[in-house]
Amino acid sequence: MDTSSAAGKPVQITVMDGYDLKGSKGEAPVTFVRAEFNNAVLGDSSKITVSSEGTAKYNFTSSFEFTSDGANTLDDLAHKPVFLTVFEVLPKEKKQKEEKTVILGQAVVDLLPLLEGECTFEIMAPLHPVVGSPLENLRPGAKCCLEVTVSVSEALLTTAQILGGNLLKVTLEAAYSVPESFVITGPQQNYMVGLQVPSVGEKDYPIFFRNGILKLGGEREPVPRPKKWPISNILAPGAQYIPDSFITGGPYVEEDGELNNPEDKDFRNQAEITKKRIVWDLESRCYLDPPAVANFQKRIADCRFWSVEITRVPIIPVMKGKSAKVDRAEDEAQVFFHGVAYVNMVPLLYPGVKRIRGAYRVYPYADSTVYEKTKCLFSLFRDLGHQNKLGNIAGVNSPLAKPILSKNLKEEKPPKEKDTTSSIKSQSSDNPLEGDTSLNQNSEGQQYVEAGTYLLLEFELEKALVPKRLSEELASRVKEIIPLRPALVRRTGGAQKAIDDYHTQIQNIATAILDEYHKIFGKELTTGKDLDNQTLEDHKCQLNYELNCSGKYFAFKEQLKHSVVKIVREKYLKTTAFENQEELQAFISELYIFLVDQMHVILNQNMPDEAQSSTAMVTPTSTDQLRLFAYEAQVNEDFPLATVYYEERLVRDNQNVEHWLDYGSFCLLTNDVHKAQECFRKALSLNQTNIDSLLLCGLLAIMMEHYDQAEIFFEDATCLEPANVVAWTLLGLFYEIQNNDIRMEMAFHEANKQLNARLAKEKSTAETVDTGGKLESSLTNLGVVRTSSPTKGDVTQDTISMLDDLLEDTSKTQPESAEHRKSSIQHQVLSPIQRNSKSFSKEKKGSKGHTSTSVLASPAFHGVSPKPSSIFMETTRFLMKVNAVQFVHRVLAHELMHPQGGPSCEYYLVLAQTHLLKKDFEKAEEYLQAANQMDYLNPNVWGLKGHFFYLNGNFAEAKECYERTVSFVVDAAEMHFIYLRLGSIYLEEGENEKAKNTYMMACKRSPSCLTWLGVGIACYRLEEFSEAEDALSEANAMNNYNAEVWAYLTLVCLKAGRKLEAEQSYKYTLKLKLKDEALLQEIHMVQEMVGFGNPSF
């Protein structure tokens, strides 16, 4: 590594004082400190007598030279500490020539701060007692330690190295479920694990973990537990632990390796509790300078899997003799129980990821498999001799350019470049490598597979290889793209103030006119006689004459003049002259209508109670009802009417995010992409933490090829709601479009992780519920149970009594099977307003390519879900819900290949619906048949089949499918249009009683103009004119622009003999341009029959 700038720098270790020291003999022991680093003694301090308080002032300084390529490198500083051993000098006995010493304890100083750019640091290093030391029995509260200062004259690393370099920490916890042939008794074995870390050029740095401890099962390894230094021959047991470094463990599902699925939980528990394991708990560190970091990152991108080898080496006692040397050479040439685990390092290239930890299965080592996965033919344990594996610690992280080869390996000679090339070529042929000898010959390694052995490993970097943008930065970028819309401030002045002033003047003038009226006609009013119409008309004429003659009429006009001018200026913003007379007349007409309406508003507010009580109460239409009406018009392809309803919702409340999102999704349906983008951005400007707004803005940005903005929107969504499965999946789809496979894998992995965590939580919650109790729920394991009674919140008060009467008749005509079914179900209704209030999270909308949207847009088939969902099906539901069908087939392709996905009933239903939207009936029928074969009892299948036949004009088949859907105990995902279309088929076939019952079911669930119109038509055909008029009046109250409603009201009034109302209804029928010629002809026939109703006669 290029560290020449730091070559030859001395590192000084100064031991200032020792505290709470205690000797084995005497109360004032004589001690000294020995400093060691990298297996070299740096020096001994002077012999210091410990005071009675246990303090010793050593003031001892030692040092070693740091060199880039010498004995003490950056890697040595990274993973090797300074050992400070405290010795006690025992008093000399008689005839004793040399002093005897005993070790009291050992302290450890981690030099890692020097690699972080520090020049000086001080620590209080705990002094760990050796076995049998008097320091094991200290007084309570005593803390035996050494005060140590480490310093260098200048920083070991330059600023560029600090900023661009990195520190890799590799932790080997244990190997679980090891082969049964591993036994504690018998010859001693050294269990070893090794891997290579890429560096600059062709050099790789090996990391070895030695001296694993074989343990029997019986209990789980405790957590947290401290990590150990990868160094042997540490004198004090406590000194082997790295300060402030612990193994913390964690849930399986949050790991990055293998065996982290819910189905692996039982095996992991059994392996980590009851089975044998080899425990290391070692952490090894490796410093990477900036070029090494680049090479490290490139190696991961090129070879996503890294090999981690494991072996068992017998510990052979040292024997003398020629035969012993031969046996030793033979043993060194063999690699016993040679296995390998493949670690997927790609997660370290995910933005912001610094650590991966997981379980990795062990497989028998085979050259062909290792080369296929890692593109590497070099084996640490086979190509390096046992002298390196079992040699001194100095060679642990030495470059492979200087391996210590055994005699046997030297005789064999490593293959030349030519040989290596031929070896690689043989990989692509049908025959395995000659040196591989197939997996079957590694019978010892095969035992790892049979036992299910896996390694628990952790890789941690000091800094992420790929920085992740902070949530604050993403939020600021979103604000730059879409500025936050400030809340509208209501001014006391302006248009509202002008209208209030107008109301005040109207009140004053009305009071003055009433006073004038009482002055003129007060005597007649006091007699108590009722005044007829002619008398009132005479009073009106007389009052007008008096007001004009007295000049009061002109005064009233002048009194109103100022408030009217303010309305013109503040409300209509008219401050300049009109360009022509026509424009002036149009404005005057509009202004007059507004002023008269406002006059009526304020006069009605001041009417006496008895007058108000005679006025019919009109229940305003809620925004949720408007959403339902818009959805009806949308499915029926009446886009202008749907637009009116969506815009009416915005007029009611343009600060509601969901109103903008619904309108934007409708614009996507009509392929008005620019208007959809405007709606989504307005929604985001109102609430920049709304996840749906961010996701939809991201989708629109992809459609318009603004990829930088799309990434910002998706990343911000994942930062704001990290558990959102759809957000992570859409981010993965974006990276797929960008051909960024690594980040795509990262996003999909995180989405799966969040989905599994949610499913596990739901499962644990469900297990805590007492299934034997009486749970009041309208949900079954298959979907929503149909309910049979309306709630008063769903229907206006004026219609409740009529509903009761109609429902009584309806219940008498239901089939016995349906009656039996309903009697067994709780009479509990799901409010249609509740079902549609969360319109952006509950409604299912259609998608338009170039064709019809009359097929229901409800791919999110929540009614039936027997199979656990995958991340791609959840995303498909969201995309279909918001009409982003452009992305659906891309997501479904992933679903087909996903391990937890594959073809399902819902998968085929979504495909069928997308083809129905394109009028591709042949493909739609094919997918519907596949869905029907997978789940014959799925009501969604039969409902969509009904729509398929309905759109094809095959009403007989559609009727059969709809009736089957209605007969299920479990409702389909969207019953509203099933009822509407089934009712229309009944009307067409003259089955008016069935039509009435069906439409009434729709009215109970989600009343609308069309549902009440259907009830009205059915009642009219049954000659139940009173009920027909009530139903049609309800329909008219919900939408008084429906020409068909006015047409049937005309027929009802004609049959009832009400001439004036019949003429008025007929007038509106013609005004709204009724398109049904047959219905218009029927009206004319009835008019001729009764002799009235058409003023043009």
DRENMIBA-119271 format. One record per residue (C-alpha): y, z, x. Coordinates in steps of 0.02 Angstrom, whole numbers, padded with zeros to 5 digits, always signed. Layout:
residues N
YZX...
//
This chain:
residues 1097
+00000+00000+00000+00176-00035+00058+00244+00136+00101+00310+00103+00274+00477+00175+00227+00392+00344+00207+00287+00335+00366+00290+00480+00490+00378+00606+00379+00331+00789+00405+00283+00893+00254+00318+01078+00281+00227+01218+00191+00309+01388+00207+00223+01547+00149+00360+01674+00122+00279+01830+00048+00119+01895-00024+00115+02014-00172-00010+02141-00237-00124+02119-00087-00267+02239-00059-00388+02260+00086-00567+02316+00097-00533+02454+00224-00380+02562+00228-00223+02560+00122-00125+02457+00248-00236+02310+00291-00189+02182+00421-00193+02004+00352-00147+01827+00401-00137+01660+00310-00225+01499+00360-00156+01333+00292-00273+01185+00269-00248+01009+00204-00366+00861+00197-00504+00956+00290-00386+00995+00433-00322+01168+00480-00132+01165+00491-00115+01335+00572-00129+01524+00555+00012+01644+00524+00047+01801+00622-00053+01956+00579+00050+02054+00455+00019+02231+00395+00024+02247+00206+00145+02378+00142+00095+02519+00027+00163+02417-00119+00044+02275-00073+00179+02160-00004+00164+02060+00155+00306+01958+00231+00225+01813+00320+00371+01690+00342+00241+01567+00403+00278+01381+00414+00151+01243+00445+00162+01056+00426+00070+00893+00430+00128+00714+00456+00130+00599+00306+00089+00420+00355+00061+00268+00246-00099+00211+00331-00150+00362+00431-00248+00517+00392-00129+00586+00259-00080+00451+00134+00000+00454-00037-00173+00454-00117-00216+00609-00017-00058+00695-00079-00101+00643-00256-00275+00719-00270-00290+00845-00130-00202+01013-00130-00150+01127+00013-00268+01276+00029-00194+01442+00086-00331+01564+00133-00288+01748+00160-00395+01838+00289-00408+02024+00320-00427+02080+00501-00550+02223+00507-00521+02368+00628-00620+02355+00790-00769+02468+00807-00833+02541+00967-00904+02416+01091-00839+02272+00981-00768+02133+01088-00698+02015+00954-00605+02051+00794-00696+02027+00632-00613+01950+00481-00657+01937+00297-00583+01818+00169-00486+01904+00031-00436+01754-00073-00376+01576-00080-00221+01498-00156-00197+01315-00204-00034+01217-00192-00024+01052-00285+00083+00925-00193+00108+00812-00343+00296+00852-00360+00324+00761-00195+00263+00601-00279+00387+00630-00419+00535+00616-00301+00566+00800-00263+00610+00852-00085+00587+01039-00107+00496+01147-00233+00444+01329-00239+00296+01405-00328+00211+01573-00348+00034+01520-00308-00098+01639-00380-00215+01707-00248-00392+01686-00316-00515+01815-00248-00678+01762-00168-00839+01840-00226-00848+02022-00172-00664+02030-00125-00566+02191-00160-00440+02080-00250-00563+02069-00394-00521+02248-00440-00332+02255-00452-00234+02381-00549-00183+02331-00726-00031+02218-00729-00047+02169-00546-00029+01985-00505-00090+01939-00332+00003+01785-00272+00091+01699-00129+00270+01638-00130+00265+01462-00061+00398+01331-00024+00354+01148+00007+00488+01034+00079+00517+00865+00161+00670+00807+00253+00690+00660+00134+00600+00594-00018+00431+00519+00017+00461+00381-00109+00610+00267-00132+00697+00252-00299+00613+00084-00329+00442+00161-00294+00476+00307-00411+00535+00193-00552+00405+00057-00527+00257+00159-00467+00133+00256-00571+00002+00392-00557-00171+00367-00628-00275+00519-00675-00459+00495-00711-00553+00640-00790-00742+00643-00803-00793+00777-00926-00981+00759-00947-01131+00647-00979-01215+00695-01142-01391+00663-01205-01461+00628-01032-01641+00572-01006-01778+00701-01029-01836+00667-00850-01681+00759-00789-01743+00937-00764-01663+01090-00687-01818+01139-00589-01889+01039-00445-01798+00953-00303-01609+00969-00301-01513+00818-00362-01333+00762-00342-01271+00680-00503-01132+00559-00461-01013+00442-00553-00901+00314-00472-00776+00177-00516-00654+00063-00428-00466+00061-00454-00380-00107-00419-00244-00109-00289-00141-00237-00194-00227-00392-00130-00416-00390-00118-00431-00203-00090-00502-00086-00219-00499+00101-00206-00657+00195-00255-00656+00358-00351-00812+00466-00341-00862+00617-00446-00999+00718-00361-01101+00873-00393-01124+00862-00581-01207+01017-00654-01359+00987-00763-01359+01105-00913-01478+01137-01054-01418+01120-01233-01381+01264-01348-01195+01270-01370-01044+01156-01362-00936+01153-01207-00783+01262-01239-00611+01187-01265-00485+01201-01195-00561+01222-01023-00477+01191-00854-00503+01035-00751-00569+01049-00574-00517+00975-00408-00635+00835-00350-00663+00931-00187-00813+01031-00131-00826+01185-00019-00686+01280-00108-00709+01462-00061-00635+01552-00211-00709+01509-00382-00539+01516-00466-00462+01398-00338-00568+01251-00397-00463+01234-00556-00308+01123-00560-00156+01223-00618-00095+01185-00794-00223+01048-00823-00348+01068-00965-00478+00972-01062-00425+00990-01243-00552+00880-01333-00509+00813-01505-00584+00732-01661-00706+00589-01635-00610+00470-01747-00456+00484-01636-00548+00431-01479-00529+00260-01401-00705+00228-01342-00871+00204-01430-00965+00319-01549-00805+00363-01641-00854+00305-01815-00896+00426-01956-01079+00374-01949-01087+00431-01766-01032+00608-01806-01207+00680-01827-01269+00605-01665-01117+00667-01569-01138+00842-01637-01322+00845-01592-01291+00774-01417-01148+00893-01377-01232+01049-01444-01421+01041-01431-01461+00911-01298-01453+00918-01109-01292+00865-01024-01219+00846-00850-01048+00928-00834-00917+00883-00703-00746+00926-00779-00664+00841-00628-00495+00756-00620-00458+00630-00483-00287+00554-00455-00233+00390-00379-00055+00339-00338-00007+00159-00380+00147+00083-00299+00242-00054-00393+00135-00201-00329-00022-00101-00368+00042-00067-00545+00066-00254-00571-00108-00289-00504-00179-00147-00609-00100-00222-00765-00159-00398-00723-00336-00340-00690-00344-00258-00861-00279-00415-00945-00405-00525-00852-00555-00407-00864-00538-00292-01012-00696-00196-00967-00712-00090-00810-00878-00029-00747-00910+00156-00718-01073+00183-00624-01186+00335-00630-01332+00381-00519-01440+00526-00464-01460+00556-00278-01593+00674-00212-01529+00806-00092-01648+00795+00057-01650+00935+00186-01606+00882+00362-01768+00850+00459-01796+00802+00639-01914+00670+00704-01938+00484+00701-02035+00481+00537-01897+00580+00453-01770+00448+00504-01876+00309+00428-01898+00403+00264-01712+00439+00256-01670+00255+00282-01787+00204+00141-01709+00330+00023-01535+00272+00065-01582+00093+00022-01630+00144-00155-01516+00186-00301-01603+00304-00421-01565+00305-00608-01429+00175-00584-01330+00157-00744-01162+00088-00795-01038+00118-00936-00911-00013-00988-00738+00057-01021-00618-00050-01123-00453-00025-01031-00351-00140-01144-00275+00005-01244-00176+00049-01088-00082-00115-01115-00029-00061-01289+00156-00017-01302+00186+00167-01265+00002+00209-01230-00022+00318-01075-00192+00394-01110-00362+00339-01171-00508+00455-01197-00677+00421-01271-00865+00415-01261-00944+00265-01174-01129+00223-01184-01228+00209-01023-01333+00053-00995-01452+00008-00852-01359-00073-00709-01390-00261-00703-01286-00382-00598-01283-00519-00729-01221-00404-00868-01095-00317-00756-01025-00484-00696-01017-00552-00872-00916-00404-00932-00812-00358-00780-00810-00518-00672-00863-00407-00526-01021-00418-00417-00985-00264-00312-01079-00101-00343-01014+00062-00272-01184+00145-00257-01285-00006-00206-01164-00091-00086-01100+00071-00007-01226+00179+00083-01270+00358+00040-01171+00412+00192-01015+00369+00096-01082+00444-00063-01133+00607+00016-01018+00607+00165-00864+00709+00193-00718+00709+00074-00604+00612+00190-00681+00449+00137-00670+00474-00051-00522+00362-00082-00523+00259+00076-00505+00070+00054-00662-00030+00034-00605-00132+00182-00672+00011+00288-00836+00062+00206-00959+00175+00295-01118+00075+00283-01291+00144+00315-01399+00075+00452-01511-00010+00327-01366-00101+00246-01300-00157+00414-01467-00235+00454-01471-00330+00289-01291-00392+00314-01182-00422+00161-01185-00597+00087-01059-00722+00151-00933-00808+00042-01052-00953+00019-01189-00838-00043-01069-00754-00163-01019-00920-00236-01199-00970-00264-01230-00802-00346-01088-00829-00467-01148-01003-00506-01316-00937-00552-01234-00833-00687-01193-00987-00787-01369-01057-00773-01515-01016-00883-01601-00914-00747-01538-00739-00705-01478-00691-00534-01616-00674-00408-01552-00505-00355-01540-00447-00535-01728-00446-00567-01689-00425-00753-01659-00267-00850-01842-00225-00866-01858-00187-00681-01724-00052-00692-01842+00060-00786-01750+00218-00733-01585+00150-00798-01670+00101-00960-01699+00286-00993-01511+00305-01023-01523+00186-01170-01678+00270-01240-01595+00441-01230-01428+00378-01299-01332+00440-01146-01143+00423-01147-01002+00475-01030-00847+00565-01092-00701+00495-00991-00513+00504-00993-00387+00389-00908-00207+00445-00906-00052+00365-00831+00108+00455-00792+00207+00313-00873+00152+00185-00999+00120+00013-00925+00206-00067-01075+00358+00032-01136+00373+00061-01321+00537+00043-01409+00601+00208-01477+00620+00231-01663+00806+00259-01637+00822+00091-01550+00725+00004-01689+00833+00087-01821+00991+00031-01733+00924-00147-01717+00885-00149-01903+01062-00091-01938+01128-00231-01829+01029-00359-01928+01061-00280-02098+01209-00160-02103+01186-00008-02212+01271-00033-02378+01384+00116-02416+01368+00198-02585+01493+00134-02710+01638+00254-02735+01694+00268-02914+01882+00257-02921+01981+00346-03054+02091+00191-03067+02037+00012-03083+01943-00068-03226+01869+00090-03300+02040+00173-03302+02113+00022-03391+01976+00029-03524+02000+00216-03548+02187+00188-03573+02149+00054-03701+02034+00175-03793+02172+00305-03795+02298+00184-03869+02173+00128-04001+02146+00310-04051+02333+00342-04063+02365+00184-04165+02218+00221-04280+02286+00395-04311+02460+00325-04349+02388+00195-04471+02287+00330-04561+02445+00436-04577+02540+00288-04648+02399+00254-04771+02402+00434-04832+02589+00426-04856+02576+00274-04967+02415+00309-05063+02394+00495-05043+02415+00533-05228+02276+00415-05279+02158+00492-05153+02185+00669-05217+02123+00628-05393+01943+00625-05328+01902+00461-05413+01795+00333-05323+01892+00179-05275+01815+00010-05313+01818-00138-05195+01964-00222-05281+02071-00065-05267+02031-00050-05081+02076-00232-05055+02243-00204-05144+02276-00053-05033+02242-00158-04879+02365-00292-04931+02498-00163-04975+02473-00072-04808+02492-00236-04710+02652-00275-04805+02728-00103-04770+02683-00109-04585+02761-00281-04563+02918-00241-04662+02948-00078-04569+02920-00154-04397+02778-00032-04359+02654-00176-04341+02760-00248-04200+02776-00074-04123+02588-00052-04123+02568-00219-04035+02693-00169-03902+02602-00003-03882+02439-00096-03845+02521-00229-03736+02525-00128-03574+02342-00072-03585+02285-00251-03622+02381-00316-03471+02295-00185-03362+02125-00242-03427+02166-00423-03386+02219-00377-03210+02093-00242-03167+01936-00299-03259+01956-00488-03263+02059-00499-03103+02174-00627-03180+02342-00620-03091+02390-00804-03081+02434-00938-03208+02296-01042-03287+02277-01222-03231+02253-01297-03404+02257-01255-03588+02068-01262-03609+02043-01130-03476+02175-01020-03558+02093-01036-03730+01921-00996-03660+01987-00840-03574+02082-00782-03730+01923-00800-03833+01824-00699-03707+01959-00566-03696+01974-00553-03886+01787-00523-03905+01791-00388-03773+01942-00299-03849+01867-00301-04023+01702-00233-03957+01790-00093-03864+01891-00053-04020+01732-00033-04120+01658+00076-03983+01800+00200-03985+01820+00199-04174+01633+00231-04199+01643+00377-04079+01777+00457-04188+01692+00425-04355+01646+00577-04462+01469+00645-04445+01416+00584-04616+01470+00408-04573+01378+00412-04408+01221+00478-04489+01209+00323-04596+01206+00212-04442+01035+00161-04380+00989+00232-04211+00952+00097-04084+00840+00147-03940+00900+00062-03781+00774-00037-03683+00726+00050-03521+00720-00037-03353+00531-00013-03352+00517-00106-03517+00628-00242-03446+00507-00254-03300+00363-00279-03421+00459-00411-03519+00503-00501-03358+00322-00497-03303+00267-00569-03471+00390-00711-03456+00338-00737-03275+00154-00755-03317+00195-00869-03465+00299-00976-03346+00460-00943-03442+00556-00922-03279+00732-00929-03354+00690-00785-03471+00608-00688-03329+00764-00714-03225+00870-00644-03367+00765-00487-03375+00762-00460-03186+00950-00484-03176+00975-00368-03324+00884-00232-03226+01003-00261-03080+01152-00250-03197+01086-00086-03264+01066-00013-03090+01102-00118-02937+01076+00032-02823+00890+00041-02863+00784-00025-02719+00635-00069-02829+00742-00179-02941+00789-00286-02791+00611-00290-02726+00542-00346-02894+00673-00482-02909+00640-00538-02729+00453-00550-02762+00490-00655-02916+00596-00770-02808+00449-00788-02689+00346-00840-02840+00469-00978-02879+00479-01031-02695+00661-00979-02682+00637-00907-02508+00821-00888-02466+00858-00791-02624+00704-00684-02595+00767-00644-02420+00936-00597-02491+00854-00479-02617+00743-00396-02487+00888-00373-02368+00994-00296-02505+00853-00176-02542+00843-00131-02357+01031-00108-02347+01019+00021-02486+00879+00118-02400+00838+00073-02221+00686+00188-02219+00599+00101-02364+00433+00036-02297+00409-00102-02426+00582-00171-02389+00547-00175-02203+00379-00260-02225+00448-00391-02343+00595-00426-02230+00469-00448-02089+00364-00570-02192+00518-00671-02238+00572-00673-02056+00402-00747-02009+00416-00878-02145+00588-00926-02080+00527-00917-01898+00642-00774-01849+00505-00692-01746+00616-00570-01650+00679-00496-01812+00504-00491-01886+00439-00387-01741+00583-00265-01760+00551-00244-01947+00363-00217-01927+00380-00098-01779+00512+00003-01871+00394+00018-02020+00254+00084-01910+00373+00208-01828+00438+00273-01994+00265+00287-02072+00131+00292-01936-00008+00317-02063+00033+00159-02161-00119+00045-02148-00032-00109-02217+00112-00093-02093-00006-00090-01943-00110-00234-02012+00042-00344-02041+00102-00303-01866-00067-00361-01802-00054-00523-01902+00118-00552-01827+00048-00531-01651-00093-00650-01696+00035-00781-01746+00118-00749-01578-00051-00769-01488-00033-00593-01417-00215-00542-01427-00196-00374-01341-00061-00310-01457-00151-00384-01607-00304-00283-01559-00195-00128-01538-00119-00145-01712-00285-00177-01798-00364-00032-01704-00225+00085-01761-00241+00022-01940-00428+00057-01940-00397+00226-01863-00273+00274-01999-00386+00207-02136-00537+00305-02071-00432+00462-02059-00373+00440-02238-00548+00406-02303-00615+00558-02210-00478+00665-02286-00514+00599-02460-00699+00630-02435-00671+00809-02379-00553+00838-02525-00681+00767-02647-00815+00880-02577-00710+01033-02616-00692+00987-02799-00814+01072-02916-00902+00923-02992-00979+01034-03125-00810+01083-03194-00717+00997-03332-00593+00884-03243-00464+00810-03358-00452+00637-03284-00445+00461-03351-00524+00390-03195-00707+00358-03163-00791+00303-03003-00773+00124-03062-00598+00119-03129-00485+00169-03271-00568+00227-03430-00492+00147-03582-00405+00268-03696-00377+00249-03878-00224+00346-03935-00043+00305-03902+00082+00433-03843+00249+00451-03925+00334+00409-03763+00261+00235-03771+00320+00184-03944+00489+00210-04026+00503+00344-04159+00538+00213-04293+00367+00135-04269+00257+00290-04258+00225+00302-04444+00186+00117-04458+00071+00131-04306-00025+00272-04390-00054+00167-04545-00103+00014-04448-00216+00112-04332-00305+00188-04481-00346+00015-04544-00389-00043-04370-00514+00096-04339-00609+00051-04498-00639-00126-04441-00696-00091-04263-00877-00136-04220-00996+00009-04222-01031-00005-04037-00848+00009-03996-00828+00152-04118-00973+00244-04038-00902+00211-03866-00730+00275-03909-00796+00431-03990-00876+00479-03824-00716+00460-03726-00573+00581-03721-00429+00525-03830-00307+00518-03689-00189+00372-03661-00112+00306-03503+00070+00276-03543+00112+00093-03518+00281+00146-03457+00196+00258-03329+00082+00115-03280+00229+00000-03256+00365+00119-03197+00314+00108-03017+00325-00078-03038+00327-00118-02855+00175-00012-02817+00072-00040-02975+00109-00212-03050+00006-00362-03001+00106-00519-02989+00060-00701-02974+00089-00821-02836+00150-00998-02849+00110-01138-02733+00157-01295-02828+00073-01250-02990+00049-01130-03132+00070-00943-03129-00010-00920-03298-00161-00844-03215-00140-00659-03194-00074-00608-03025-00179-00451-03008-00285-00470-02853-00269-00285-02819-00418-00252-02929-00401-00064-02934-00506-00055-03091-00670-00077-02998-00693-00031-02817-00875+00012-02779-00858-00033-02595-00747+00060-02470-00591-00038-02434-00550-00117-02267-00379-00136-02188-00378-00321-02231-00418-00299-02416-00281-00168-02430-00161-00290-02349-00221-00430-02464-00179-00325-02615-00005-00294-02550+00024-00478-02511-00035-00534-02682+00069-00400-02763+00228-00467-02682+00177-00651-02704+00164-00683-02517+00012-00794-02542+00053-00892-02385-00027-00753-02283-00174-00711-02395-00301-00835-02325-00262-00780-02147-00298-00600-02195-00456-00647-02290-00520-00737-02136-00510-00572-02042-00595-00484-02187-00741-00604-02174-00766-00559-01990-00727-00374-02001-00874-00256-01971-00827-00153-02124-00777-00307-02224-00870-00467-02264-00889-00554-02430-00869-00434-02575-00837-00452-02759-00652-00419-02734-00648-00544-02591-00714-00682-02703-00599-00632-02846-00446-00649-02734-00505-00819-02674-00536-00873-02853-00364-00819-02905-00276-00910-02763-00366-01070-02811-00324-01045-02994-00142-01035-02945-00161-01204-02861-00254-01276-03013-00406-01302-02902-00527-01261-03042-00682-01322-02951-00660-01201-02806-00604-01062-02923-00763-01081-03026-00869-01075-02868-00792-00912-02810-00800-00836-02984-00986-00873-02989-01008-00788-02820-00910-00636-02880-01012-00629-03040-01175-00632-02942-01117-00488-02831-01059-00376-02974-01111-00431-03147-01038-00274-03228-00865-00291-03154-00738-00310-03295-00615-00394-03176-00739-00536-03151-00754-00567-03337-00567-00551-03362-00530-00681-03228-00667-00794-03296-00581-00783-03464-00417-00839-03386-00509-00980-03298-00579-01048-03462-00415-01015-03552-00318-01120-03427-00450-01256-03440-00430-01259-03629-00607-01197-03659-00558-01064-03785-00734-01030-03846-00793-00979-03672-00629-00887-03641-00652-00790-03803-00828-00738-03753-00770-00679-03581-00621-00584-03652-00730-00499-03782-00852-00446-03647-00708-00377-03544-00641-00277-03691-00814-00208-03729-00829-00123-03558-00799+00064-03553-00702+00033-03394-00543-00068-03410-00504-00219-03304-00358-00205-03186-00239-00291-03308-00282-00282-03492-00113-00330-03564-00134-00518-03551-00317-00510-03593-00268-00436-03762-00127-00561-03785-00235-00714-03749-00384-00650-03847-00268-00615-03994-00195-00791-03984-00371-00865-03988-00413-00761-04142-00255-00822-04228-00296-01001-04183-00469-00983-04258-00406-00895-04414-00486-00727-04373-00327-00636-04422-00403-00462-04443-00474-00467-04266-00309-00535-04202-00216-00392-04283-00330-00262-04207-00321-00342-04035-00132-00353-04035-00122-00173-04093-00225-00122-03941-00096-00211-03834+00045-00123-03925-00034+00045-03890-00046+00010-03704+00117-00082-03669+00221-00134-03819+00328-00288-03799+00404-00425-03903+00248-00532-03888+00127-00394-03937+00227-00350-04093+00250-00534-04132+00061-00553-04129+00041-00406-04248+00174-00480-04361+00092-00652-04367-00078-00577-04403-00009-00468-04542+00085-00616-04616-00073-00721-04619-00161-00574-04702-00017-00570-04828+00028-00392-04777+00212-00435-04784+00283-00259-04771+00185-00222-04612+00226-00396-04548+00412-00364-04570+00400-00197-04479+00308-00274-04333+00427-00424-04324+00578-00309-04333+00508-00212-04185+00482-00375-04091+00659-00430-04134+00729-00265-04070+00646-00295-03903+00700-00477-03889+00816-00553-04018+00817-00720-03928+00639-00765-03974+00645-00910-04096+00466-00882-04156+00508-00703-04210+00654-00768-04314+00542-00903-04386+00413-00778-04451+00551-00664-04513+00613-00813-04610+00441-00837-04688+00427-00652-04731+00599-00650-04812+00559-00808-04910+00398-00730-04974+00493-00571-05017+00627-00668-05111+00772-00607-05004+00885-00759-05001+01028-00700-04888+00912-00629-04754+00802-00785-04763+00952-00897-04733+01015-00790-04589+00844-00788-04506+00827-00975-04529+00998-01002-04453+00947-00909-04295+00781-01001-04292+00874-01167-04281+01006-01098-04164+00873-01041-04039+00787-01211-04053+00613-01171-04112+00491-01285-04020+00341-01261-04135+00358-01410-04253+00210-01355-04359+00289-01185-04389+00456-01266-04432+00368-01380-04555+00284-01229-04634+00455-01147-04657+00520-01303-04744+00370-01306-04860+00395-01124-04910+00582-01155-04934+00544-01298-05052+00416-01192-05142+00533-01044-05173+00688-01150-05195+00804-01063-05069+00822-01019-04888+00896-01182-04822+01084-01192-04847+01081-01379-04810+00987-01414-04974
//
